[in-house]
């Protein structure tokens, strides 16, 4: 028995006509690239349906370390989380920690003791040094513009998750999950 392609070769060009035509013209969206790169990335993250891209080291430093304003003010969390634009796809974090030390000091936490994390994260590291920090706890709101946080000043050992940084070839903290309190003596 002959293969169908050889036996019925004349309908093959007709089948090619049934394929969808190639798009004509240039359909590249140049308007998106006229935006500021940080605003463009924010809009892409907010509108995306898939997983978010991992934050850059610059963004991690901005998210987990203290800013320019003193953190002992009453409304610190509300102002700082809005200024730093800390959210997950436009929704409020139920809890967020900010360390009152430099990022260089926080990197040492990745060499600390391995401890159990919360929120289903497999492995975290606890710093061996006490630091001052702020715990921001969501009081009201669900969307980023309506978030209201309670500011809680803490002194404790930060519990961080770490990721490998290809540029510097070291483990760096990417999120503070908890501040374990020192034991009373």
C-alpha positions as CSV (number, residue, x, y, z in Angstrom):
1,X,0.0,0.0,0.0
2,X,1.4,3.4,-1.0
3,X,1.7,6.2,1.7
4,X,-1.1,8.7,1.5
5,X,1.3,11.6,0.8
6,X,2.4,10.0,-2.5
7,X,-1.0,8.7,-3.4
8,X,-2.8,12.0,-2.8
9,X,-0.1,14.6,-3.4
10,X,-2.3,17.2,-5.1
11,X,-4.3,18.2,-1.9
12,X,-1.1,19.1,0.0
13,X,-1.0,22.7,-1.4
14,X,-4.7,23.1,-0.5
15,X,-3.9,22.1,3.1
16,X,-1.3,24.9,3.2
17,X,-4.0,27.4,2.3
18,X,-6.0,26.3,5.4
19,X,-3.1,27.4,7.8
20,X,-3.6,30.8,9.4
21,X,-1.9,33.6,7.5
22,X,1.3,35.2,8.9
23,X,0.7,38.5,10.7
24,X,1.4,41.4,8.5
25,X,3.1,44.5,9.9
26,X,4.9,45.2,13.1
27,X,2.7,44.6,16.2
28,X,5.4,45.4,18.8
29,X,4.0,47.5,21.7
30,X,6.4,50.4,21.9
31,X,4.3,52.3,24.3
32,X,5.2,50.0,27.2
33,X,8.9,50.6,26.6
34,X,8.5,54.4,26.9
35,X,7.7,54.0,30.6
36,X,10.2,54.2,33.4
37,X,11.7,50.7,33.8
38,X,10.6,50.5,37.5
39,X,7.1,51.5,36.7
40,X,7.0,49.1,33.8
41,X,8.1,46.2,36.0
42,X,5.5,47.1,38.6
43,X,2.7,47.2,36.1
44,X,3.9,43.8,34.6
45,X,4.0,42.2,38.1
46,X,0.6,43.7,39.0
47,X,-1.1,42.5,35.8
48,X,0.6,39.1,35.5
49,X,-1.3,35.9,36.2
50,X,1.8,33.6,36.7
51,X,4.5,33.6,39.4
52,X,6.3,36.8,40.0
53,X,9.9,37.2,39.0
54,X,12.5,37.0,41.8
55,X,13.4,40.4,43.2
56,X,16.8,41.9,42.4
57,X,19.3,42.4,45.2
58,X,18.6,46.1,45.1
59,X,14.9,45.4,45.7
60,X,15.6,42.9,48.5
61,X,17.8,45.5,50.3
62,X,15.0,48.0,49.9
63,X,12.3,45.7,51.2
64,X,14.0,44.3,54.3
65,X,16.3,47.0,55.6
66,X,15.4,50.3,57.3
67,X,14.9,53.4,55.1
68,X,15.8,57.0,55.7
69,X,13.2,57.8,58.3
70,X,13.6,56.7,61.9
71,X,11.6,53.5,62.7
72,X,10.5,54.5,66.2
73,X,7.7,56.7,64.9
74,X,4.0,55.7,65.4
75,X,3.0,55.4,61.7
76,X,6.3,54.0,60.4
77,X,4.9,50.8,58.8
78,X,2.1,52.6,56.9
79,X,4.5,55.2,55.5
80,X,7.4,52.9,54.8
81,X,5.5,50.0,53.1
82,X,3.7,52.5,50.8
83,X,6.9,54.3,50.0
84,X,8.8,51.1,49.3
85,X,5.9,49.7,47.4
86,X,5.8,46.4,49.3
87,X,2.9,44.2,48.3
88,X,2.1,40.9,46.5
89,X,0.3,41.7,43.1
90,X,-1.4,44.6,44.7
91,X,-2.5,42.8,47.8
92,X,-1.4,43.6,51.4
93,X,1.1,41.3,53.2
94,X,-0.4,40.1,56.4
95,X,2.9,40.6,58.2
96,X,6.2,42.1,57.2
97,X,9.5,42.6,59.0
98,X,12.1,45.3,58.5
99,X,15.6,45.1,60.0
100,X,17.2,48.1,61.7
101,X,20.7,47.1,60.5
102,X,22.6,47.3,57.3
103,X,22.2,44.6,54.7
104,X,25.9,43.6,55.2
105,X,25.0,42.7,58.8
106,X,22.0,40.8,57.7
107,X,24.0,38.7,55.2
108,X,25.7,37.1,58.2
109,X,22.4,35.6,59.2
110,X,22.6,33.2,56.3
111,X,25.6,31.5,58.1
112,X,23.5,31.2,61.3
113,X,21.7,28.2,62.8
114,X,19.1,26.4,60.7
115,X,15.6,26.7,62.1
116,X,12.1,25.8,61.2
117,X,10.3,28.4,59.2
118,X,6.6,29.3,59.1
119,X,4.4,29.7,56.1
120,X,5.6,26.4,54.5
121,X,9.2,27.5,53.8
122,X,11.5,24.5,54.2
123,X,14.6,26.0,55.6
124,X,15.4,29.3,57.3
125,X,18.5,30.6,59.1
126,X,18.5,32.4,62.4
127,X,21.0,35.2,63.0
128,X,23.4,34.9,66.0
129,X,23.2,38.6,66.6
130,X,20.4,40.6,68.3
131,X,19.1,43.4,66.1
132,X,16.4,46.1,66.4
133,X,13.6,45.8,63.9
134,X,10.0,46.5,63.1
135,X,7.2,44.1,62.7
136,X,4.4,45.4,60.6
137,X,1.1,43.6,61.2
138,X,-1.9,44.2,58.9
139,X,-4.9,45.7,60.7
140,X,-7.3,46.5,57.9
141,X,-7.4,46.4,54.2
142,X,-6.8,43.9,51.4
143,X,-5.6,46.0,48.5
144,X,-2.3,48.0,48.5
145,X,-4.0,51.4,48.7
146,X,-6.1,50.4,51.7
147,X,-3.5,48.7,53.9
148,X,-3.3,49.9,57.4
149,X,-0.4,48.4,59.5
150,X,0.3,48.3,63.2
151,X,4.0,49.2,64.0
152,X,5.7,46.9,66.6
153,X,9.3,47.7,67.6
154,X,11.2,44.5,68.4
155,X,14.7,43.4,69.5
156,X,15.4,39.8,68.5
157,X,17.2,37.3,66.2
158,X,16.0,37.7,62.6
159,X,14.9,34.4,61.0
160,X,15.6,34.7,57.3
161,X,15.3,32.7,54.1
162,X,18.4,32.8,51.9
163,X,19.1,32.5,48.2
164,X,22.2,32.0,46.2
165,X,23.5,35.1,44.5
166,X,25.4,34.3,41.2
167,X,27.1,37.7,41.1
168,X,28.7,37.7,44.5
169,X,28.8,33.8,44.9
170,X,27.3,33.9,48.4
171,X,24.0,33.2,50.1
172,X,22.0,36.4,50.7
173,X,18.8,36.9,52.8
174,X,15.8,37.5,50.6
175,X,13.1,37.8,53.3
176,X,12.7,38.1,57.1
177,X,10.1,35.6,58.3
178,X,10.3,36.2,62.0
179,X,12.2,37.8,64.8
180,X,12.7,35.3,67.5
181,X,12.8,36.9,70.9
182,X,15.8,36.4,73.2
183,X,15.3,34.1,76.1
184,X,15.1,35.6,79.6
185,X,18.0,34.9,81.8
